[in-house]
Amino acid sequence: MYRLPQKLAAEFFGTFGFILIASGSICADQYLRASNQIALGAVGIAMAQGLAYAVAVSSIGHISGGHLNPAVTVACWVTRRIGTLTTIFYCVAQLVGSIAAAYLLTAIIPDSVWRPIALGAPSLSRDFGRLHGMILEAALTACFVFVFFATNIDPKGALSRFGGFASGLTISAAVIVGYAFTGAALNPARSFGPALAAAHWQNQGIYWVGPLVGAIIAAVFYARCFLTNPQP
């Protein structure tokens, strides 16, 4: 049984690694485009983010549950999988991990690469409204959290041993769909760290409200329909 400080350390380092790859892949795509080389594109960025999340969750899932996302943590709290204080500490650890990764990227990647794209902080496309953006973020996060609960939370999940990779594949699919419209954050930590480091706060609320609402809806639905043993 791991102690809370160990769980928080796992959430910090897991989120740090995920944000480093997620934002780093967007910066790499920008660099390749500026250098007239073959860019990663939305699919490449989606694969990078999905693989990073899959590996991180698979690595620390046995320690902390591998949330790496305040929306997942809040969803677990709403369905009584974790307590209130643990929820707060988890969210803080995730946000601090995101901030650390973002500032590391600003220190090692040239300003000319990360500033034009705000370090990969998600943003709405010009012809995509805020309400539509919030709904899309909520819907994609709901799909992801449903898979997370089915494979990482439900003890009867058929894919419980491979839950990290199932969740990662869902992230990749969601990013492919949503990247062009909202940046497909699905995770307040994914937006907060880069936004803070790049001072890019435009539409930041969308990337909190959308994922949190979608996560709660999916978690409550799964818990009430399929889980019969909620933990305090």
Secondary structure as GFF3:
##gff-version 3
##sequence-region A 1 232
A	DSSP	alpha_helix	4	34	.	.	.	ID=ss1
A	DSSP	alpha_helix	41	64	.	.	.	ID=ss2
A	DSSP	alpha_helix	70	78	.	.	.	ID=ss3
A	DSSP	alpha_helix	84	108	.	.	.	ID=ss4
A	DSSP	alpha_helix	111	114	.	.	.	ID=ss5
A	DSSP	three_ten_helix	118	120	.	.	.	ID=ss6
A	DSSP	alpha_helix	130	148	.	.	.	ID=ss7
A	DSSP	pi_helix	149	153	.	.	.	ID=ss8
A	DSSP	three_ten_helix	160	162	.	.	.	ID=ss9
A	DSSP	alpha_helix	163	182	.	.	.	ID=ss10
A	DSSP	alpha_helix	188	198	.	.	.	ID=ss11
A	DSSP	alpha_helix	206	226	.	.	.	ID=ss12
###
